[in-house]
Amino acid sequence: MKLGPHLHRIGNDIVAAYLIDTEEGVTVVDAGLAGHWSDLVAELSAMGRSLADVKGLILTHGDTDHIGFAERLRRDHGVPVYVHEADAARARGEVKSKAPFGTFKVGATAGFIWYAGRKGGLRTTYLTEVIAVQDGQVLDLPGAPRIIGMPGHSPGSVAVHVPVADAVFVGDALTTRHVLTGQPGPQPAPFTDDPARALASLARIEDLRATWILPGHGTPWNQGAAEAVRRIKAAAQTR
C-alpha cells in the first residue's frame, strides 16, 4: 500500500511493516511475520523495485512479530539488519519478553492469533547476526533514518524518523489498534515490559514535525505526533 511518494506499507492493521523508497534504494522498517515475505516481494514489484534494491532493514525492537522475514532477508540477500544494542539479544532469541498478557477480548485476541498463525508467526526464525545501533544515530541508508530511543515496550525499543517520508515509525512504542481488545485509536501498546517508562518515552517524539506516525499494529496515523501523544496520555489515565 502506497501512503506517500516515499512511503509504503505491507501487512495490515493487525501487523504491519514499512518501506522507504528513494533514488538511493529502499529501506525496510520492521519485518512483520515470516509470511509477510510474499507481501514484501509483491510491494517491491509494484514499486518497480526488487529485493536487490533493499539496502537495509531497521527493527524497532526485537519481538517475534517484528522480525518475521528479517533473517531470510539478511541470510539470502545480504541485507544488513539494524537493531538497538539493548534489543540485540532479543532479536537473536536469547532473551524473551516477560510482559504480562493484560486486558483482552476473546474475539480480537483470537483474530490476532489466527492471523499470526496464518502468516507464520508460530515459526519464528531469530537473527543470527545484527548491527547494533544507538539513540541519535543517523544510518547511511535510503532516507537517512534517525534512531530515537524509546525504551519501555522493550529496553531497546526505538522510533525511526525519516523526514523525506514525513514519517516516524514507532513499532510498539504506541499502537493505534490494540491487538488484544480491538480498541482503535492511539493508546499504549500491550505486552509492554515497563508501561511507565514507555509513556515517558513518548516525549521523545511529541515535538517531531512528522505527519505520519506509523505503528507496528494499527491504522497509519496522519494527524501528527503531538495529537497522538495527547490521546495516548489520556487513554493511559483511564486504565
Secondary structure per residue as TSV (DSSP state, phi and psi in degrees):
chain	resnum	aa	ss	phi	psi
A	1	M	-	360.0	127.5
A	2	K	E	-87.2	124.3
A	3	L	E	-100.9	-26.7
A	4	G	E	-165.3	178.1
A	5	P	T	-56.6	-31.0
A	6	H	T	-118.3	14.4
A	7	L	E	-136.6	126.2
A	8	H	E	-134.9	153.0
A	9	R	E	-123.6	142.4
A	10	I	E	-119.6	160.4
A	11	G	E	88.7	-146.8
A	12	N	-	-155.2	-164.0
A	13	D	S	-71.5	-10.8
A	14	I	S	-83.2	-50.7
A	15	V	S	-142.6	129.8
A	16	A	E	-136.8	156.1
A	17	A	E	-138.5	169.7
A	18	Y	E	-137.1	154.3
A	19	L	E	-126.2	133.5
A	20	I	E	-106.8	121.6
A	21	D	E	-113.6	117.9
A	22	T	E	-133.9	176.8
A	23	E	T	-61.3	-27.2
A	24	E	T	-79.9	-11.9
A	25	G	E	133.0	-157.8
A	26	V	E	-121.7	135.1
A	27	T	E	-111.1	132.3
A	28	V	E	-103.1	136.4
A	29	V	E	-115.3	114.4
A	30	D	-	70.8	158.3
A	31	A	-	-127.3	16.9
A	32	G	-	48.1	-131.6
A	33	L	-	-110.3	162.3
A	34	A	G	-54.8	-38.8
A	35	G	G	-71.4	-7.3
A	36	H	G	-76.5	-1.1
A	37	W	H	-56.5	-46.8
A	38	S	H	-65.3	-33.3
A	39	D	H	-65.0	-40.6
A	40	L	H	-61.0	-49.2
A	41	V	H	-62.8	-41.6
A	42	A	H	-66.4	-41.1
A	43	E	H	-67.4	-41.7
A	44	L	H	-59.2	-42.7
A	45	S	H	-62.6	-42.5
A	46	A	H	-63.9	-26.6
A	47	M	T	-83.9	-4.9
A	48	G	T	77.0	25.5
A	49	R	-	-119.7	175.1
A	50	S	-	-142.0	177.0
A	51	L	G	-60.4	-26.8
A	52	A	G	-65.7	-19.8
A	53	D	G	-85.6	-9.9
A	54	V	E	-79.4	118.4
A	55	K	E	-97.6	-19.8
A	56	G	E	-172.6	156.5
A	57	L	E	-124.7	125.1
A	58	I	E	-107.7	128.3
A	59	L	-	-97.1	129.6
A	60	T	S	-72.2	-22.2
A	61	H	S	-171.5	-179.0
A	62	G	-	-101.9	17.7
A	63	D	-	-72.3	156.7
A	64	T	T	-64.1	-28.6
A	65	D	T	-87.1	16.5
A	66	H	T	-128.1	-10.0
A	67	I	S	-110.7	11.5
A	68	G	T	-40.0	-63.4
A	69	F	T	-102.1	11.9
A	70	A	H	-60.9	-48.7
A	71	E	H	-66.3	-36.6
A	72	R	H	-61.6	-43.3
A	73	L	H	-65.7	-39.0
A	74	R	H	-71.5	-48.6
A	75	R	H	-69.7	-45.7
A	76	D	H	-90.9	-19.6
A	77	H	H	-129.1	5.3
A	78	G	-	68.0	23.7
A	79	V	-	-85.9	123.0
A	80	P	-	-68.4	142.9
A	81	V	E	-115.0	125.4
A	82	Y	E	-108.6	136.4
A	83	V	E	-150.2	149.2
A	84	H	E	-58.3	143.1
A	85	E	G	-57.5	-29.7
A	86	A	G	-75.9	-12.4
A	87	D	G	-114.4	7.0
A	88	A	H	-60.7	-44.0
A	89	A	H	-65.2	-34.4
A	90	R	H	-65.3	-43.0
A	91	A	H	-67.5	-25.0
A	92	R	T	-88.5	-0.6
A	93	G	T	80.5	13.6
A	94	E	S	-86.3	-22.0
A	95	V	S	-132.3	136.0
A	96	K	-	-115.4	150.2
A	97	S	-	-67.0	141.2
A	98	K	-	-117.5	22.2
A	99	A	-	-65.3	143.6
A	100	P	-	-68.0	155.3
A	101	F	-	-65.5	-44.2
A	102	G	-	81.0	-168.4
A	103	T	S	-65.8	140.2
A	104	F	-	-151.1	160.8
A	105	K	-	-119.7	139.1
A	106	V	H	-57.9	-46.0
A	107	G	H	-63.0	-48.2
A	108	A	H	-65.8	-42.2
A	109	T	H	-66.0	-42.1
A	110	A	H	-62.1	-39.6
A	111	G	H	-63.7	-40.4
A	112	F	H	-64.9	-46.1
A	113	I	H	-65.0	-40.8
A	114	W	H	-62.5	-46.6
A	115	Y	H	-65.1	-44.0
A	116	A	H	-61.2	-42.0
A	117	G	H	-64.1	-41.8
A	118	R	H	-65.5	-29.0
A	119	K	T	-99.1	18.3
A	120	G	T	84.4	16.4
A	121	G	T	-69.0	-11.4
A	122	L	T	-93.3	0.9
A	123	R	S	-130.8	61.7
A	124	T	-	-66.7	133.3
A	125	T	-	-106.5	112.9
A	126	Y	-	-76.2	161.3
A	127	L	-	-72.1	144.6
A	128	T	S	-104.5	-13.6
A	129	E	-	-152.8	130.8
A	130	V	-	-135.6	162.7
A	131	I	E	-108.1	118.8
A	132	A	E	-78.2	137.0
A	133	V	E	-122.7	168.0
A	134	Q	-	-130.6	162.7
A	135	D	T	-56.1	133.5
A	136	G	T	89.4	-9.3
A	137	Q	-	-73.3	135.4
A	138	V	B	-103.9	120.3
A	139	L	-	-86.5	145.5
A	140	D	S	-82.5	69.2
A	141	L	S	-135.8	161.8
A	142	P	T	-51.8	129.9
A	143	G	T	91.8	-6.7
A	144	A	-	48.2	57.0
A	145	P	-	-65.0	137.0
A	146	R	E	-108.3	131.8
A	147	I	E	-85.5	130.7
A	148	I	E	-121.7	114.2
A	149	G	E	-63.6	129.1
A	150	M	-	-134.4	55.5
A	151	P	T	-61.9	148.5
A	152	G	T	147.2	-64.4
A	153	H	S	-58.2	-44.0
A	154	S	S	-143.9	166.1
A	155	P	T	-61.1	-32.2
A	156	G	T	-110.1	23.7
A	157	S	-	-61.8	139.8
A	158	V	E	-136.1	160.6
A	159	A	E	-106.0	156.8
A	160	V	E	-125.8	113.2
A	161	H	E	-97.4	125.6
A	162	V	E	-128.9	94.8
A	163	P	G	-58.0	-36.9
A	164	V	G	-63.4	-26.3
A	165	A	G	-94.2	-2.0
A	166	D	T	54.8	42.5
A	167	A	E	-143.6	152.0
A	168	V	E	-129.1	125.3
A	169	F	E	-95.0	122.7
A	170	V	E	-113.1	-0.7
A	171	G	E	56.4	-121.3
A	172	D	T	-110.1	21.1
A	173	A	S	-63.9	-22.9
A	174	L	S	-157.5	170.2
A	175	T	E	-137.7	155.5
A	176	T	E	-114.5	7.1
A	177	R	E	-155.6	111.5
A	178	H	-	-70.3	116.8
A	179	V	T	-68.9	-18.8
A	180	L	T	-96.8	-17.6
A	181	T	T	-120.0	-19.9
A	182	G	-	80.6	0.1
A	183	Q	-	-63.8	124.6
A	184	P	E	-86.5	165.9
A	185	G	E	98.2	158.6
A	186	P	E	-59.1	131.2
A	187	Q	E	-165.7	165.0
A	188	P	-	-61.4	144.9
A	189	A	-	-83.6	148.8
A	190	P	S	-73.8	175.0
A	191	F	S	56.9	36.3
A	192	T	-	-94.8	128.6
A	193	D	S	-61.4	-46.2
A	194	D	-	-136.4	86.2
A	195	P	H	-57.1	-39.5
A	196	A	H	-65.0	-41.3
A	197	R	H	-68.7	-37.8
A	198	A	H	-62.4	-41.2
A	199	L	H	-65.1	-41.9
A	200	A	H	-64.4	-33.7
A	201	S	H	-67.1	-19.5
A	202	L	G	-61.1	-22.5
A	203	A	G	-60.5	-23.1
A	204	R	G	-67.8	-23.6
A	205	I	T	-114.8	-6.8
A	206	E	T	-57.3	-35.7
A	207	D	T	-101.1	9.2
A	208	L	-	-68.5	138.4
A	209	R	-	-90.2	78.5
A	210	A	-	-136.1	126.1
A	211	T	S	-69.2	-46.1
A	212	W	E	-91.0	125.8
A	213	I	E	-112.9	115.6
A	214	L	E	-119.0	105.0
A	215	P	E	-88.8	167.0
A	216	G	S	-74.8	-18.1
A	217	H	S	-139.5	120.3
A	218	G	S	122.1	173.7
A	219	T	-	-70.0	136.9
A	220	P	-	-55.2	135.0
A	221	W	B	-104.5	126.7
A	222	N	-	-125.0	30.4
A	223	Q	S	-110.6	18.6
A	224	G	-	89.0	157.0
A	225	A	H	-69.6	-41.0
A	226	A	H	-60.2	-42.6
A	227	E	H	-69.0	-38.3
A	228	A	H	-62.3	-45.8
A	229	V	H	-65.1	-39.9
A	230	R	H	-58.5	-44.6
A	231	R	H	-68.6	-36.6
A	232	I	H	-66.1	-42.4
A	233	K	H	-63.0	-38.5
A	234	A	H	-66.5	-41.8
A	235	A	H	-65.6	-37.7
A	236	A	H	-64.5	-32.8
A	237	Q	H	-70.8	-19.9
A	238	T	T	-89.0	-4.1
A	239	R	-	-93.5	360.0
